[in-house]
Amino acid sequence: MVYILFSFSAFIRGLRKLFLLHPPRRFAAAMYIYNYGLM
């Protein structure tokens, strides 16, 4: 449980960095989150 939370926080951190680099790719990032949640 803690490991999942930690990996998810790291994932969110990387995603925020991706937002800063590529603001227009918000839809692609949202789809990535959706697929990540399904797995």
VMD Tcl script that builds the backbone (N, CA, C; Angstrom):
set m [mol new atoms 117]
animate dup $m
set s [atomselect $m all]
$s set {name element resname resid chain x y z} {
  {N N MET 1 A 0.836 -1.207 0.000}
  {CA C MET 1 A 0.000 0.000 0.000}
  {C C MET 1 A 0.869 1.255 0.000}
  {N N VAL 2 A 1.851 1.277 0.905}
  {CA C VAL 2 A 2.756 2.429 0.983}
  {C C VAL 2 A 3.579 2.533 -0.294}
  {N N TYR 3 A 3.993 1.367 -0.828}
  {CA C TYR 3 A 4.799 1.359 -2.051}
  {C C TYR 3 A 3.995 1.929 -3.222}
  {N N ILE 4 A 2.719 1.552 -3.300}
  {CA C ILE 4 A 1.847 2.052 -4.368}
  {C C ILE 4 A 1.693 3.566 -4.250}
  {N N LEU 5 A 1.515 4.046 -3.021}
  {CA C LEU 5 A 1.360 5.483 -2.789}
  {C C LEU 5 A 2.634 6.219 -3.174}
  {N N PHE 6 A 3.783 5.646 -2.805}
  {CA C PHE 6 A 5.066 6.277 -3.108}
  {C C PHE 6 A 5.302 6.336 -4.614}
  {N N SER 7 A 5.036 5.231 -5.301}
  {CA C SER 7 A 5.236 5.192 -6.753}
  {C C SER 7 A 4.268 6.152 -7.445}
  {N N PHE 8 A 3.057 6.264 -6.906}
  {CA C PHE 8 A 2.070 7.164 -7.499}
  {C C PHE 8 A 2.487 8.618 -7.308}
  {N N SER 9 A 3.059 8.942 -6.138}
  {CA C SER 9 A 3.514 10.319 -5.891}
  {C C SER 9 A 4.671 10.661 -6.822}
  {N N ALA 10 A 5.578 9.695 -7.028}
  {CA C ALA 10 A 6.699 9.913 -7.946}
  {C C ALA 10 A 6.173 10.079 -9.373}
  {N N PHE 11 A 5.132 9.315 -9.711}
  {CA C PHE 11 A 4.511 9.403 -11.032}
  {C C PHE 11 A 3.896 10.785 -11.244}
  {N N ILE 12 A 3.215 11.291 -10.219}
  {CA C ILE 12 A 2.605 12.627 -10.294}
  {C C ILE 12 A 3.677 13.694 -10.425}
  {N N ARG 13 A 4.794 13.493 -9.706}
  {CA C ARG 13 A 5.884 14.469 -9.766}
  {C C ARG 13 A 6.457 14.529 -11.180}
  {N N GLY 14 A 6.679 13.371 -11.788}
  {CA C GLY 14 A 7.197 13.315 -13.151}
  {C C GLY 14 A 6.204 13.901 -14.141}
  {N N LEU 15 A 4.916 13.694 -13.862}
  {CA C LEU 15 A 3.873 14.214 -14.744}
  {C C LEU 15 A 3.831 15.737 -14.679}
  {N N ARG 16 A 4.046 16.282 -13.469}
  {CA C ARG 16 A 4.057 17.740 -13.329}
  {C C ARG 16 A 5.241 18.332 -14.083}
  {N N LYS 17 A 6.373 17.611 -14.043}
  {CA C LYS 17 A 7.556 18.054 -14.786}
  {C C LYS 17 A 7.257 18.015 -16.288}
  {N N LEU 18 A 6.498 16.993 -16.714}
  {CA C LEU 18 A 6.116 16.875 -18.122}
  {C C LEU 18 A 5.209 18.040 -18.516}
  {N N PHE 19 A 4.314 18.434 -17.608}
  {CA C PHE 19 A 3.429 19.578 -17.860}
  {C C PHE 19 A 4.243 20.842 -18.076}
  {N N LEU 20 A 5.281 21.037 -17.245}
  {CA C LEU 20 A 6.107 22.236 -17.360}
  {C C LEU 20 A 6.854 22.250 -18.690}
  {N N LEU 21 A 7.250 21.062 -19.156}
  {CA C LEU 21 A 7.992 20.985 -20.412}
  {C C LEU 21 A 7.067 21.104 -21.619}
  {N N HIS 22 A 5.938 20.391 -21.580}
  {CA C HIS 22 A 5.035 20.362 -22.736}
  {C C HIS 22 A 3.602 20.660 -22.300}
  {N N PRO 23 A 3.235 21.918 -22.120}
  {CA C PRO 23 A 1.866 22.261 -21.718}
  {C C PRO 23 A 0.784 21.777 -22.693}
  {N N PRO 24 A 1.023 21.758 -24.017}
  {CA C PRO 24 A -0.033 21.332 -24.941}
  {C C PRO 24 A -0.351 19.842 -24.869}
  {N N ARG 25 A 0.527 19.058 -24.232}
  {CA C ARG 25 A 0.321 17.603 -24.222}
  {C C ARG 25 A -0.528 17.156 -23.036}
  {N N ARG 26 A -1.399 18.024 -22.577}
  {CA C ARG 26 A -2.197 17.709 -21.393}
  {C C ARG 26 A -3.153 16.543 -21.658}
  {N N PHE 27 A -3.707 16.481 -22.861}
  {CA C PHE 27 A -4.631 15.393 -23.198}
  {C C PHE 27 A -3.906 14.050 -23.216}
  {N N ALA 28 A -2.696 14.041 -23.789}
  {CA C ALA 28 A -1.907 12.810 -23.837}
  {C C ALA 28 A -1.552 12.362 -22.423}
  {N N ALA 29 A -1.224 13.314 -21.561}
  {CA C ALA 29 A -0.896 12.984 -20.176}
  {C C ALA 29 A -2.124 12.434 -19.449}
  {N N ALA 30 A -3.291 13.009 -19.744}
  {CA C ALA 30 A -4.532 12.530 -19.129}
  {C C ALA 30 A -4.830 11.100 -19.570}
  {N N MET 31 A -4.613 10.799 -20.844}
  {CA C MET 31 A -4.807 9.441 -21.345}
  {C C MET 31 A -3.809 8.493 -20.703}
  {N N TYR 32 A -2.579 8.987 -20.457}
  {CA C TYR 32 A -1.549 8.174 -19.813}
  {C C TYR 32 A -1.966 7.840 -18.383}
  {N N ILE 33 A -2.535 8.824 -17.678}
  {CA C ILE 33 A -3.022 8.590 -16.314}
  {C C ILE 33 A -4.154 7.563 -16.338}
  {N N TYR 34 A -5.036 7.683 -17.327}
  {CA C TYR 34 A -6.176 6.774 -17.435}
  {C C TYR 34 A -5.698 5.333 -17.636}
  {N N ASN 35 A -4.742 5.144 -18.559}
  {CA C ASN 35 A -4.204 3.809 -18.814}
  {C C ASN 35 A -3.440 3.293 -17.603}
  {N N TYR 36 A -2.739 4.198 -16.895}
  {CA C TYR 36 A -1.986 3.812 -15.697}
  {C C TYR 36 A -2.941 3.341 -14.603}
  {N N GLY 37 A -4.103 3.983 -14.526}
  {CA C GLY 37 A -5.086 3.602 -13.519}
  {C C GLY 37 A -5.735 2.257 -13.840}
  {N N LEU 38 A -5.851 1.931 -15.128}
  {CA C LEU 38 A -6.446 0.653 -15.516}
  {C C LEU 38 A -5.513 -0.507 -15.208}
  {N N MET 39 A -4.206 -0.284 -15.271}
  {CA C MET 39 A -3.257 -1.360 -15.040}
  {C C MET 39 A -3.034 -1.654 -13.551}
}
mol reanalyze $m
mol bondsrecalc $m
mol representation Tube
mol addrep $m
